[in-house]
Amino acid sequence: MEQVNIVRSAFYPRAGVYAGYNYGESRSDFGTFRNNQSYGPSVGVFVNFNIFNGLRDYTNVKVQQIEVDNSRISEENSISTNSARLIQAYRNYDLARRVLYLESENIENVQQNVDIAIKKFDLASISSVEFREIQLQLLQAQNRLFNAQFNIRIHELQLRQLSGNLEL
């Protein structure tokens, strides 16, 4: 709004003072004044008022008001965009937490399957290929758990970054 007031000041009269010191000398070969010399201080006051300049001042005020409105809208847009990003980051973090919880439960279930498979393998009721598949299921479950832990850390860092709480 301050910029609009600065542009609006063109409608007001301008006043000022001036001061100076002049020295002038002129010589002429002909005429009544062959030598003219002037020197000394000069001071004065002036007032300037623009009567009509083709409505440029009025147009400048309108343009400045539009620029102020555009900057306000841009600021509001940035705030809402950042808010939306923060909400989405929190939702991603919450989803990653849920996935981590499910993967940790899955690890317990797969570990129970491995324990059962070991007992069956000792009793020779399953083949070594089946036993190996159950072991691979445990490794895959552990891999998914590590990925879930990694993802939750990534989403936590994104959430901290967007909220402005990221410390390096």
SEDRENDO-57081 format. One line per 4 residues: number of its first residue (from 1); their letters; for each residue x, y, z negated of N, C-alpha, C. Coordinates in nm, 4 decimals, always signed. Each point is the difference from the previous one (the first is absolute). Layout:
// SEDRENDO-57081
NUM = A = X Y Z X Y Z X Y Z ~ ...
// end
This chain:
// SEDRENDO-57081
1 = MEQV = +0.0827 -0.1185 +0.0000 -0.0827 +0.1185 +0.0000 +0.0869 +0.1246 +0.0000 ~ +0.1189 -0.0150 -0.0546 +0.0909 +0.1150 -0.0033 +0.0389 +0.0432 +0.1412 ~ +0.0163 -0.0977 +0.0894 +0.0354 +0.0342 +0.1376 -0.1111 +0.0806 +0.0677 ~ -0.1252 -0.0325 -0.0309 -0.1128 +0.0733 +0.0578 +0.0034 +0.1449 -0.0485
5 = NIVR = +0.0304 +0.0190 -0.1273 +0.0081 +0.1368 -0.0535 +0.1135 +0.0795 +0.0642 ~ +0.1088 -0.0668 +0.0292 +0.1121 +0.0690 +0.0654 -0.0414 +0.0434 +0.1402 ~ -0.0687 -0.0869 +0.0739 -0.0448 +0.0360 +0.1350 -0.1072 +0.1089 -0.0075 ~ -0.0857 -0.0083 -0.1025 -0.1052 +0.1001 -0.0166 +0.0552 +0.1394 -0.0302
9 = SAFY = +0.1204 +0.0061 -0.0474 +0.0591 +0.1304 -0.0341 +0.0186 +0.0886 +0.1230 ~ -0.0096 -0.0572 +0.1195 +0.0118 +0.0811 +0.1221 -0.1168 +0.0970 +0.0144 ~ -0.1110 -0.0264 -0.0694 -0.1152 +0.0902 +0.0055 +0.0189 +0.1250 -0.0863 ~ +0.0924 -0.0035 -0.0909 +0.0202 +0.1112 -0.0925 +0.1008 +0.0988 +0.0570
13 = PRAG = -0.0116 +0.1272 -0.0411 +0.0994 +0.0989 +0.0478 +0.1363 -0.0271 -0.0627 ~ +0.1015 +0.0416 +0.0728 +0.1372 -0.0141 -0.0488 +0.0523 +0.1386 -0.0322 ~ +0.0681 +0.0087 -0.1095 +0.0580 +0.1278 -0.0409 +0.1451 -0.0240 -0.0361 ~ +0.0800 +0.1009 +0.0160 +0.1403 -0.0154 -0.0333 +0.0708 +0.1326 -0.0059
17 = VYAG = +0.1226 -0.0053 -0.0380 +0.0848 +0.1186 -0.0057 +0.1270 -0.0294 +0.0774 ~ +0.0613 +0.1034 +0.0444 +0.1268 -0.0180 +0.0677 +0.0929 +0.1135 -0.0413 ~ +0.1262 -0.0291 +0.0115 +0.1024 +0.1002 -0.0320 +0.1191 -0.0255 +0.0911 ~ +0.0702 +0.1037 +0.0298 +0.1162 -0.0157 +0.0847 +0.0846 +0.1264 +0.0010
21 = YNYG = +0.1092 -0.0097 +0.0687 +0.0895 +0.1129 +0.0156 +0.0359 +0.0084 +0.1471 ~ -0.0167 +0.1164 +0.0599 +0.0230 +0.0183 +0.1429 +0.1152 +0.0968 +0.0239 ~ +0.0710 -0.0271 +0.1061 +0.1034 +0.0920 +0.0451 -0.0041 -0.0015 +0.1511 ~ -0.0141 +0.1164 +0.0576 -0.0044 +0.0096 +0.1448 +0.0740 +0.1235 +0.0488
25 = ESRS = +0.0666 -0.0105 +0.1142 +0.0735 +0.1126 +0.0578 -0.0140 -0.0078 +0.1511 ~ -0.0300 +0.1136 +0.0620 -0.0074 +0.0040 +0.1460 +0.0668 +0.1291 +0.0479 ~ +0.0676 -0.0074 +0.1148 +0.0688 +0.1161 +0.0587 -0.0489 +0.0167 +0.1426 ~ -0.0093 +0.1260 +0.0392 -0.0451 +0.0328 +0.1347 +0.0844 +0.1152 +0.0523
29 = DFGT = +0.0355 -0.0040 +0.1270 +0.0805 +0.1067 +0.0574 -0.0850 +0.1208 +0.0374 ~ -0.1276 -0.0238 +0.0239 -0.0862 +0.1095 +0.0433 -0.1175 +0.0128 -0.0963 ~ -0.0627 +0.1100 -0.0030 -0.1197 +0.0235 -0.0778 +0.0267 +0.0818 -0.1238 ~ -0.1034 +0.0288 -0.0720 +0.0118 +0.0828 -0.1201 +0.0633 -0.0748 -0.1155
33 = FRNN = -0.0276 -0.1266 -0.0095 +0.0590 -0.0780 -0.1097 +0.1099 -0.0880 +0.0568 ~ +0.1198 +0.0453 -0.0130 +0.1121 -0.0778 +0.0522 +0.0414 -0.1118 -0.0954 ~ -0.0283 +0.0160 -0.1244 +0.0386 -0.0997 -0.0991 -0.1192 -0.0180 -0.0940 ~ -0.0463 -0.1230 -0.0137 -0.1115 -0.0278 -0.0895 +0.0429 -0.1129 -0.0921
37 = QSYG = -0.0181 +0.0234 -0.1274 +0.0446 -0.0984 -0.0979 -0.1087 -0.0115 -0.1071 ~ -0.0368 -0.1247 -0.0365 -0.0979 -0.0204 -0.1071 +0.0496 -0.1145 -0.0868 ~ -0.0209 +0.0163 -0.1267 +0.0375 -0.1061 -0.0938 -0.0783 +0.0206 -0.1278 ~ -0.0109 -0.1057 -0.0771 -0.0686 +0.0086 -0.1273 -0.0922 -0.1180 -0.0243
41 = PSVG = -0.0531 -0.0056 -0.1196 -0.0878 -0.1112 -0.0363 -0.1409 +0.0193 +0.0577 ~ -0.0685 -0.1125 +0.0153 -0.1398 +0.0037 +0.0404 -0.0754 -0.1037 -0.0830 ~ -0.1155 +0.0352 -0.0484 -0.0849 -0.0898 -0.0780 -0.1424 +0.0150 +0.0508 ~ -0.0814 -0.1015 -0.0267 -0.1378 +0.0099 +0.0443 -0.0843 -0.1143 -0.0528
45 = VFVN = -0.1277 +0.0139 +0.0208 -0.1001 -0.0998 -0.0381 -0.0822 -0.0291 +0.1245 ~ -0.0375 -0.1285 +0.0195 -0.0832 -0.0303 +0.1151 -0.1143 -0.0923 -0.0422 ~ -0.1076 +0.0095 +0.0729 -0.1159 -0.0874 -0.0155 -0.0366 -0.0494 +0.1391 ~ -0.0199 -0.1328 +0.0119 -0.0293 -0.0613 +0.1278 -0.1271 -0.0824 -0.0164
49 = FNIF = -0.0968 +0.0183 +0.0871 -0.1234 -0.0761 -0.0033 -0.0357 -0.0411 +0.1417 ~ -0.0180 -0.1288 +0.0191 -0.0316 -0.0527 +0.1322 -0.1507 +0.0094 +0.0217 ~ -0.0413 +0.0742 +0.0977 -0.1423 +0.0183 +0.0264 -0.0555 -0.1177 +0.0792 ~ +0.0643 -0.0400 +0.1073 -0.0490 -0.1115 +0.0808 +0.1175 -0.0625 +0.0744
53 = NGLR = +0.0160 -0.1303 -0.0167 +0.1079 -0.0688 +0.0710 -0.0530 -0.1220 +0.0752 ~ -0.1194 +0.0113 +0.0519 -0.0556 -0.1099 +0.0788 -0.0438 -0.1176 -0.0843 ~ -0.0362 +0.0224 -0.1256 -0.0473 -0.1034 -0.0929 +0.1053 -0.1068 -0.0300 ~ +0.1263 +0.0308 +0.0201 +0.1058 -0.0962 -0.0302 +0.0085 -0.0283 -0.1481
57 = DYTN = -0.0183 +0.1028 -0.0837 +0.0067 -0.0219 -0.1444 -0.1129 -0.0920 -0.0463 ~ -0.1198 +0.0212 +0.0517 -0.1135 -0.0839 -0.0350 +0.0259 -0.1448 +0.0434 ~ +0.0532 -0.0187 +0.1197 +0.0323 -0.1337 +0.0500 +0.1079 -0.0657 -0.0850 ~ +0.1006 +0.0783 -0.0398 +0.1071 -0.0547 -0.0838 -0.0534 -0.0479 -0.1347
61 = VKVQ = -0.0950 +0.0743 -0.0583 -0.0587 -0.0406 -0.1277 -0.0759 -0.1308 +0.0169 ~ -0.0789 -0.0106 +0.1067 -0.0763 -0.1234 +0.0246 +0.0936 -0.1192 +0.0225 ~ +0.1055 +0.0208 +0.0770 +0.0973 -0.1064 +0.0255 +0.0655 -0.0442 -0.1309 ~ +0.0356 +0.0954 -0.0833 +0.0642 -0.0340 -0.1273 -0.0964 -0.0753 -0.0912
65 = QIEV = -0.1284 +0.0378 +0.0000 -0.0986 -0.0728 -0.0801 -0.0139 -0.1437 +0.0494 ~ +0.0011 -0.0190 +0.1313 -0.0085 -0.1351 +0.0558 +0.1233 -0.0810 -0.0381 ~ +0.1178 +0.0612 +0.0025 +0.1226 -0.0712 -0.0382 -0.0030 -0.0397 -0.1473 ~ -0.0522 +0.0870 -0.0858 -0.0118 -0.0332 -0.1421 -0.0973 -0.1159 -0.0179
69 = DNSR = -0.1131 +0.0034 +0.0704 -0.0963 -0.1100 -0.0077 +0.0607 -0.1295 +0.0514 ~ +0.0750 +0.0070 +0.1104 +0.0647 -0.1199 +0.0542 +0.1009 -0.0590 -0.0977 ~ +0.0757 +0.0849 -0.0664 +0.0987 -0.0513 -0.0959 -0.0695 -0.0623 -0.1206 ~ -0.1141 +0.0572 -0.0431 -0.0753 -0.0576 -0.1114 -0.0565 -0.1366 +0.0404
73 = ISEE = -0.0545 -0.0097 +0.1217 -0.0537 -0.1267 +0.0488 +0.1111 -0.1036 +0.0136 ~ +0.1156 +0.0431 +0.0477 +0.1135 -0.0909 +0.0135 +0.0451 -0.0514 -0.1370 ~ +0.0003 +0.0870 -0.0986 +0.0380 -0.0416 -0.1356 -0.1006 -0.1010 -0.0552 ~ -0.1296 +0.0275 +0.0174 -0.1025 -0.0928 -0.0466 +0.0105 -0.1337 +0.0720
77 = NSIS = +0.0308 +0.0047 +0.1290 +0.0166 -0.1226 +0.0776 +0.1182 -0.0815 -0.0520 ~ +0.1083 +0.0674 -0.0311 +0.1179 -0.0696 -0.0533 -0.0306 -0.0643 -0.1341 ~ -0.0736 +0.0731 -0.0842 -0.0353 -0.0541 -0.1317 -0.0884 -0.1230 +0.0145 ~ -0.0999 +0.0077 +0.0879 -0.0891 -0.1146 +0.0157 +0.0727 -0.1186 +0.0643
81 = TNSA = +0.0911 +0.0269 +0.0929 +0.0778 -0.1082 +0.0612 +0.0885 -0.0683 -0.1040 ~ +0.0644 +0.0801 -0.0839 +0.0849 -0.0587 -0.1044 -0.0826 -0.0774 -0.1014 ~ -0.1189 +0.0508 -0.0319 -0.0876 -0.0728 -0.0924 -0.0409 -0.1338 +0.0597 ~ -0.0356 -0.0001 +0.1282 -0.0391 -0.1251 +0.0655 +0.1170 -0.0988 +0.0025
85 = RLIQ = +0.1193 +0.0504 +0.0263 +0.1184 -0.0887 -0.0002 +0.0257 -0.0570 -0.1384 ~ -0.0201 +0.0820 -0.1030 +0.0212 -0.0458 -0.1371 -0.1024 -0.1063 -0.0372 ~ -0.1251 +0.0199 +0.0382 -0.1039 -0.0992 -0.0290 +0.0294 -0.1298 +0.0725 ~ +0.0410 +0.0088 +0.1272 +0.0317 -0.1206 +0.0762 +0.1212 -0.0716 -0.0595
89 = AYRN = +0.0983 +0.0746 -0.0452 +0.1179 -0.0612 -0.0616 -0.0388 -0.0721 -0.1285 ~ -0.0910 +0.0584 -0.0775 -0.0442 -0.0674 -0.1226 -0.0763 -0.1278 +0.0336 ~ -0.0845 +0.0052 +0.1024 -0.0735 -0.1205 +0.0396 +0.0957 -0.1095 +0.0464 ~ +0.1022 +0.0374 +0.0755 +0.1006 -0.0978 +0.0438 +0.0729 -0.0597 -0.1200
93 = YDLA = +0.0329 +0.0840 -0.0973 +0.0690 -0.0469 -0.1203 -0.0904 -0.0955 -0.0779 ~ -0.1272 +0.0365 -0.0142 -0.0939 -0.0848 -0.0730 -0.0169 -0.1350 +0.0705 ~ -0.0098 +0.0027 +0.1323 -0.0105 -0.1242 +0.0766 +0.1261 -0.0852 -0.0168 ~ +0.1157 +0.0626 +0.0014 +0.1259 -0.0737 -0.0187 +0.0057 -0.0627 -0.1391
97 = RRVL = -0.0538 +0.0694 -0.1009 -0.0048 -0.0578 -0.1357 -0.0887 -0.1239 -0.0033 ~ -0.1143 +0.0076 +0.0683 -0.0910 -0.1148 +0.0036 +0.0640 -0.1186 +0.0722 ~ +0.0685 +0.0296 +0.1105 +0.0680 -0.1070 +0.0743 +0.1074 -0.0632 -0.0873 ~ +0.0724 +0.0805 -0.0757 +0.1034 -0.0534 -0.0897 -0.0618 -0.0916 -0.1050
101 = YLES = -0.1126 +0.0408 -0.0547 -0.0679 -0.0827 -0.0998 -0.0425 -0.1333 +0.0618 ~ -0.0586 +0.0041 +0.1198 -0.0433 -0.1234 +0.0654 +0.1177 -0.0907 +0.0361 ~ +0.1088 +0.0606 +0.0447 +0.1176 -0.0809 +0.0353 +0.0627 -0.0636 -0.1235 ~ -0.0015 +0.0703 -0.1123 +0.0557 -0.0603 -0.1218 -0.0886 -0.1150 -0.0488
105 = ENIE = -0.1322 +0.0119 +0.0168 -0.0890 -0.1125 -0.0316 +0.0244 -0.1154 +0.0964 ~ +0.0227 +0.0331 +0.1260 +0.0248 -0.1021 +0.1011 +0.1282 -0.0769 -0.0309 ~ +0.1009 +0.0719 -0.0483 +0.1266 -0.0661 -0.0360 -0.0246 -0.1048 -0.1082 ~ -0.0826 +0.0340 -0.0982 -0.0292 -0.0955 -0.1078 -0.0699 -0.1248 +0.0564
109 = NVQQ = -0.0948 +0.0229 +0.0905 -0.0709 -0.1143 +0.0598 +0.0938 -0.0860 +0.0847 ~ +0.0825 +0.0624 +0.0796 +0.0939 -0.0752 +0.0842 +0.1013 -0.0739 -0.0875 ~ +0.0411 +0.0620 -0.1116 +0.0945 -0.0669 -0.0903 -0.0640 -0.1255 -0.0604 ~ -0.1282 +0.0091 -0.0328 -0.0713 -0.1186 -0.0506 -0.0053 -0.1084 +0.1078
113 = NVDI = -0.0227 +0.0421 +0.1252 +0.0001 -0.0976 +0.1099 +0.1360 -0.0678 +0.0137 ~ +0.1064 +0.0769 -0.0162 +0.1350 -0.0564 +0.0101 +0.0228 -0.0989 -0.1143 ~ -0.0447 +0.0352 -0.1194 +0.0172 -0.0916 -0.1138 -0.0738 -0.1315 +0.0244 ~ -0.1214 +0.0113 +0.0538 -0.0769 -0.1206 +0.0320 +0.0699 -0.0790 +0.1104
117 = AIKK = +0.0527 +0.0725 +0.1007 +0.0679 -0.0681 +0.1108 +0.1255 -0.0713 -0.0478 ~ +0.0698 +0.0571 -0.0959 +0.1209 -0.0663 -0.0535 -0.0393 -0.1318 -0.0658 ~ -0.1069 +0.0029 -0.0788 -0.0444 -0.1231 -0.0667 -0.0437 -0.1048 +0.1034 ~ -0.0722 +0.0463 +0.1047 -0.0429 -0.0942 +0.1043 +0.1187 -0.0530 +0.0788
121 = FDLA = +0.1010 +0.0862 +0.0227 +0.1189 -0.0438 +0.0734 +0.0773 -0.1037 -0.0808 ~ +0.0053 +0.0218 -0.1345 +0.0673 -0.0979 -0.0860 -0.0737 -0.1348 +0.0019 ~ -0.1326 +0.0066 +0.0159 -0.0794 -0.1231 +0.0050 -0.0077 -0.0563 +0.1418 ~ +0.0611 +0.0711 +0.0956 +0.0042 -0.0390 +0.1409 -0.1388 -0.0027 +0.0627
125 = SISS = -0.0860 +0.0931 -0.0459 -0.1340 +0.0041 +0.0596 -0.0101 +0.1045 +0.1113 ~ +0.1047 +0.0849 +0.0156 +0.0063 +0.0913 +0.1149 +0.1358 -0.0161 +0.0658 ~ +0.0036 +0.0351 +0.1274 +0.1258 -0.0147 +0.0746 +0.0902 +0.1212 -0.0258 ~ +0.1221 -0.0130 +0.0439 +0.0951 +0.1103 -0.0184 -0.0368 +0.1206 +0.0873
129 = VEFR = -0.0643 -0.0242 +0.1132 -0.0425 +0.1092 +0.0873 -0.1104 +0.0805 -0.0686 ~ -0.0959 -0.0695 -0.0598 -0.1071 +0.0691 -0.0721 +0.0558 +0.0769 -0.1199 ~ +0.0949 -0.0629 -0.0677 +0.0622 +0.0668 -0.1146 +0.0742 +0.1247 +0.0460 ~ +0.0658 -0.0092 +0.1110 +0.0733 +0.1170 +0.0545 -0.0971 +0.1118 +0.0404
133 = EIQL = -0.1150 -0.0354 +0.0546 -0.1000 +0.1012 +0.0355 -0.0507 +0.0735 -0.1245 ~ -0.0186 -0.0727 -0.1068 -0.0456 +0.0636 -0.1248 +0.1089 +0.0921 -0.0538 ~ +0.1259 -0.0415 +0.0105 +0.1102 +0.0883 -0.0413 +0.0047 +0.1259 +0.0871 ~ -0.0229 -0.0156 +0.1304 -0.0028 +0.1154 +0.0900 -0.1143 +0.0948 -0.0369
137 = QLLQ = -0.1122 -0.0565 -0.0405 -0.1112 +0.0850 -0.0445 +0.0412 +0.0847 -0.1206 ~ +0.0782 -0.0586 -0.0904 +0.0492 +0.0754 -0.1162 +0.0942 +0.1112 +0.0454 ~ +0.0908 -0.0306 +0.0924 +0.0922 +0.1024 +0.0499 -0.0758 +0.1123 +0.0714 ~ -0.1007 -0.0372 +0.0776 -0.0794 +0.1025 +0.0684 -0.0780 +0.0856 -0.0996
141 = AQNR = -0.0514 -0.0613 -0.1039 -0.0724 +0.0751 -0.1027 +0.0942 +0.0951 -0.0737 ~ +0.1219 -0.0481 -0.0274 +0.0990 +0.0883 -0.0648 +0.0371 +0.1164 +0.0915 ~ +0.0139 -0.0291 +0.1290 +0.0314 +0.1051 +0.0975 -0.1120 +0.1039 +0.0041 ~ -0.1265 -0.0463 +0.0016 -0.1130 +0.0941 -0.0011 -0.0029 +0.0820 -0.1286
145 = LFNA = +0.0369 -0.0611 -0.1117 +0.0049 +0.0733 -0.1270 +0.1079 +0.1077 +0.0050 ~ +0.1163 -0.0323 +0.0543 +0.1068 +0.1001 +0.0118 -0.0425 +0.1130 +0.0935 ~ -0.0662 -0.0347 +0.1099 -0.0502 +0.1040 +0.0916 -0.1035 +0.0883 -0.0688 ~ -0.0856 -0.0602 -0.0808 -0.1015 +0.0785 -0.0724 +0.0667 +0.0935 -0.0999
149 = QFNI = +0.1046 -0.0482 -0.0670 +0.0734 +0.0865 -0.0935 +0.0683 +0.1147 +0.0747 ~ +0.0562 -0.0314 +0.1146 +0.0645 +0.1032 +0.0803 -0.1031 +0.1028 +0.0477 ~ -0.1152 -0.0473 +0.0492 -0.1045 +0.0906 +0.0485 -0.0537 +0.0893 -0.1106 ~ -0.0172 -0.0554 -0.1184 -0.0510 +0.0842 -0.1088 +0.1013 +0.1083 -0.0352
153 = RIHE = +0.1259 -0.0314 +0.0087 +0.1038 +0.1016 -0.0267 -0.0007 +0.1084 +0.1082 ~ -0.0140 -0.0403 +0.1251 -0.0063 +0.0967 +0.1114 -0.1204 +0.0923 -0.0184 ~ -0.1161 -0.0586 -0.0309 -0.1206 +0.0823 -0.0164 +0.0098 +0.0897 -0.1233 ~ +0.0662 -0.0471 -0.1021 +0.0208 +0.0839 -0.1189 +0.0885 +0.1202 +0.0344
157 = LQLR = +0.1048 -0.0226 +0.0772 +0.0872 +0.1103 +0.0410 -0.0730 +0.0991 +0.0897 ~ -0.0832 -0.0496 +0.0913 -0.0781 +0.0895 +0.0850 -0.0971 +0.0831 -0.0827 ~ -0.0622 -0.0623 -0.0975 -0.0933 +0.0708 -0.0878 +0.0729 +0.1075 -0.0800 ~ +0.1167 -0.0329 -0.0512 +0.0788 +0.0999 -0.0745 +0.0460 +0.1134 +0.0906
161 = QLSG = +0.0388 -0.0345 +0.1220 +0.0452 +0.1033 +0.0928 -0.1123 +0.0978 +0.0324 ~ -0.1184 -0.0518 +0.0294 -0.1121 +0.0866 +0.0358 -0.0510 +0.0811 -0.1186 ~ +0.0135 -0.0549 -0.1201 -0.0459 +0.0745 -0.1174 +0.1067 +0.0957 -0.0518 ~ +0.1209 -0.0089 +0.0541 +0.1069 +0.0916 -0.0401 +0.0755 -0.0446 -0.1231
165 = NLEL = -0.0106 -0.1276 -0.0360 +0.0671 -0.0523 -0.1192 +0.1171 -0.0921 +0.0325 ~ +0.0512 +0.0089 +0.1203 +0.1108 -0.0866 +0.0397 +0.1309 +0.0635 -0.0421 ~ +0.0727 -0.0703 -0.0856 +0.1302 +0.0478 -0.0448 +0.1072 -0.0910 +0.0586 ~ +0.0994 +0.0608 +0.0598 +0.1055 -0.0795 +0.0629 +0.1141 -0.0249 -0.0941
// end
